[in-house]
């Protein structure tokens, strides 16, 4: 039986991601790996995280990469807007991992590796399989999946988290950090604050078990 491995917010913690992937290997070719977004910012090695994901994607054809609000902000900065917000939300750490000065945001896309720019531009807003919907932050109740706005997909918190709305499938999300995974009837939150000294969590489906890597230091 194939499995799905869903990995929560990484935020530049490449050492934890490396350890987590080692823990879930070997991964069968019919298994699926889903990353929930927020690969970058705040932690010390955003570049390394994307390198690891790209290498994994080259080795395994069933790797799904979702967009988080931090990638959304970086793409905005690459287009020339939201520079201050990007830096204030931990983007300075991302730039440092690429040896880019925070004051050198003009033509940012040209200063990043081409493969990383393509990776960011190709991130998906959500993913759906037979049993679950996967999204970085949340969904607006009563709105069709294809009509969800970036505000909800990448930024929503309490309005989504506190809702008992039945989305037809259980929703797996990240974005909002918890001490341990938050399991509700209609949703599961798997951001467990890796960059804040918490854990990096992987949800294994269909078994509904959690694999977690403890932080060895505070990466902020």
C-alpha positions as CSV (number, residue, x, y, z in Angstrom):
1,X,0.0,0.0,0.0
2,X,1.4,3.4,-1.0
3,X,1.9,6.1,1.7
4,X,1.8,9.9,1.7
5,X,4.4,11.8,3.8
6,X,3.3,15.4,4.6
7,X,6.0,17.7,5.9
8,X,5.3,20.8,7.8
9,X,6.9,24.3,7.8
10,X,10.7,24.1,7.6
11,X,11.7,27.8,7.6
12,X,15.4,27.3,6.7
13,X,16.0,24.4,9.1
14,X,17.9,22.3,6.6
15,X,19.5,20.1,9.3
16,X,16.1,19.1,10.6
17,X,14.8,18.4,7.1
18,X,17.8,16.3,6.3
19,X,17.3,14.2,9.5
20,X,13.6,13.9,8.9
21,X,14.1,12.6,5.3
22,X,16.6,10.1,6.5
23,X,14.1,8.9,9.1
24,X,11.3,8.3,6.6
25,X,13.5,6.6,4.0
26,X,13.4,4.4,2.1
27,X,10.6,5.9,0.1
28,X,8.8,3.7,-2.4
29,X,8.4,5.0,-5.9
30,X,4.6,5.0,-5.6
31,X,4.7,6.9,-2.3
32,X,4.0,10.7,-2.3
33,X,5.9,13.4,-0.4
34,X,4.0,16.7,0.1
35,X,5.7,19.8,1.4
36,X,3.3,22.4,3.0
37,X,5.3,25.5,2.1
38,X,7.4,28.0,4.1
39,X,10.7,26.5,3.1
40,X,12.4,29.8,3.7
41,X,12.9,32.7,6.1
42,X,13.9,33.0,9.8
43,X,16.1,29.9,9.9
44,X,19.7,29.9,8.9
45,X,19.7,27.9,5.7
46,X,16.8,28.6,3.3
47,X,19.0,28.0,0.3
48,X,20.0,24.6,1.7
49,X,16.4,23.6,2.3
50,X,15.5,24.3,-1.4
51,X,18.6,22.4,-2.5
52,X,17.4,19.4,-0.5
53,X,13.9,19.5,-1.9
54,X,15.2,19.9,-5.5
55,X,17.5,16.9,-5.0
56,X,14.6,14.9,-3.6
57,X,12.4,15.9,-6.5
58,X,15.1,14.8,-9.0
59,X,15.2,11.3,-7.3
60,X,11.5,10.8,-6.7
61,X,8.8,11.7,-9.2
62,X,5.9,12.0,-6.6
63,X,7.0,15.2,-4.8
64,X,4.4,17.9,-4.3
65,X,5.6,21.3,-3.3
66,X,3.0,23.8,-2.0
67,X,3.5,27.6,-1.6
68,X,3.6,29.2,1.8
69,X,3.1,32.9,2.7
70,X,6.8,33.4,2.9
71,X,7.4,32.2,-0.7
72,X,4.5,34.4,-1.7
73,X,6.3,37.4,-0.2
74,X,9.6,36.5,-1.8
75,X,7.9,36.3,-5.2
76,X,6.5,39.7,-4.5
77,X,9.9,41.0,-3.6
78,X,11.3,39.6,-6.8
79,X,8.6,41.6,-8.7
80,X,9.6,44.7,-6.9
81,X,7.1,45.2,-4.1
82,X,6.7,44.3,-0.4
83,X,10.4,44.5,0.3
84,X,10.0,45.8,3.8
85,X,7.4,43.2,4.7
86,X,9.6,40.4,3.3
87,X,12.6,41.5,5.3
88,X,10.5,42.0,8.5
89,X,9.1,38.5,8.3
90,X,12.6,36.9,8.3
91,X,13.6,37.5,4.7
92,X,16.9,38.9,5.8
93,X,17.9,35.4,6.9
94,X,17.0,34.0,3.5
95,X,19.0,36.7,1.7
96,X,22.0,35.9,4.0
97,X,21.9,32.2,3.0
98,X,22.3,33.4,-0.7
99,X,25.0,35.9,0.3
100,X,22.7,38.8,-0.8
101,X,22.8,42.1,1.2
102,X,19.3,43.1,2.5
103,X,19.8,46.5,0.8
104,X,20.3,44.8,-2.6
105,X,16.8,43.8,-3.5
106,X,16.7,45.3,-7.0
107,X,16.7,42.6,-9.7
108,X,16.5,40.0,-6.9
109,X,15.5,37.2,-9.3
110,X,18.8,37.6,-11.2
111,X,20.7,37.2,-7.9
112,X,19.1,33.8,-7.1
113,X,20.0,30.5,-8.7
114,X,17.8,29.9,-11.8
115,X,16.7,26.5,-10.5
116,X,15.5,28.2,-7.2
117,X,13.6,30.9,-9.1
118,X,11.8,28.2,-11.1
119,X,11.1,26.2,-8.0
120,X,9.5,29.3,-6.3
121,X,7.5,30.2,-9.4
122,X,6.1,26.6,-9.8
123,X,4.9,26.1,-6.3
124,X,1.2,25.0,-6.1
125,X,-1.5,26.9,-4.1
126,X,-3.0,23.6,-2.9
127,X,-3.2,19.9,-3.6
128,X,-6.0,17.3,-3.4
129,X,-6.1,13.5,-3.4
130,X,-8.9,11.1,-2.8
131,X,-9.0,11.6,0.9
132,X,-7.4,15.0,1.8
133,X,-6.9,18.6,0.8
134,X,-3.5,20.0,1.4
135,X,-3.0,23.8,1.8
136,X,-0.5,26.0,3.6
137,X,-2.7,28.1,5.8
138,X,-6.4,27.3,5.3
139,X,-9.6,27.5,3.2
140,X,-12.6,29.9,3.2
141,X,-15.7,27.9,4.2
142,X,-18.3,27.6,1.5
143,X,-16.0,28.7,-1.3
144,X,-15.0,26.1,-4.0
145,X,-11.4,25.0,-3.9
146,X,-10.6,26.5,-7.3
147,X,-12.0,29.9,-6.1
148,X,-10.0,30.3,-2.9
149,X,-8.0,33.6,-2.6
150,X,-4.4,33.9,-1.6
151,X,-5.5,35.6,1.6
152,X,-7.0,32.4,2.7
153,X,-4.6,29.9,1.1
154,X,-1.5,31.5,2.5
155,X,-2.5,33.7,5.4
156,X,-5.7,32.6,7.2
157,X,-5.7,31.6,10.8
158,X,-8.5,31.7,13.3
159,X,-11.4,32.1,10.8
160,X,-10.3,28.8,9.2
161,X,-9.0,27.0,12.4
162,X,-12.1,27.7,14.4
163,X,-14.5,26.7,11.7
164,X,-16.3,23.3,11.8
165,X,-17.1,23.5,8.1
166,X,-17.1,20.2,6.3
167,X,-14.9,20.7,3.2
168,X,-15.8,17.2,1.9
169,X,-12.3,15.9,2.8
170,X,-10.1,16.4,5.8
171,X,-7.8,19.4,5.3
172,X,-4.1,19.2,6.2
173,X,-2.5,22.6,6.8
174,X,0.6,24.3,8.2
175,X,1.3,28.0,8.8
176,X,0.0,28.2,12.4
177,X,2.6,26.7,14.8
178,X,1.5,24.4,17.6
179,X,3.4,22.6,20.3
180,X,2.1,19.3,18.8
181,X,0.0,18.5,15.8
182,X,-3.6,19.9,16.1
183,X,-6.0,17.1,15.2
184,X,-9.7,18.1,14.6
185,X,-12.5,16.2,13.0
186,X,-12.2,18.2,9.8
187,X,-8.6,19.3,9.7
188,X,-5.0,18.6,11.0
189,X,-2.4,21.3,11.6
190,X,1.2,20.0,11.3
191,X,3.3,23.2,11.8
192,X,5.1,22.4,15.1
193,X,7.4,25.4,15.2
194,X,10.7,23.9,13.9
195,X,12.3,27.3,13.6
196,X,11.2,28.3,17.1
197,X,12.9,25.5,18.8
198,X,10.0,23.1,18.4
199,X,9.8,20.1,16.1
200,X,9.7,19.4,12.3
201,X,6.7,17.1,11.8
202,X,5.8,14.6,9.1
203,X,2.3,13.2,8.9
204,X,2.2,9.7,7.5
205,X,-1.0,8.7,5.7
206,X,-3.1,6.7,5.6
207,X,-1.8,5.5,9.0
208,X,-2.3,8.9,10.5
209,X,0.9,8.7,12.5
210,X,3.4,11.5,13.2
211,X,7.2,11.5,12.9
212,X,8.9,14.4,14.5
213,X,12.5,15.7,14.6
214,X,13.5,17.8,17.7
215,X,15.3,21.1,17.2
216,X,18.8,21.0,18.5
217,X,19.0,24.8,18.9
218,X,16.9,27.9,18.5
219,X,17.3,28.8,14.8
220,X,15.8,32.3,15.0
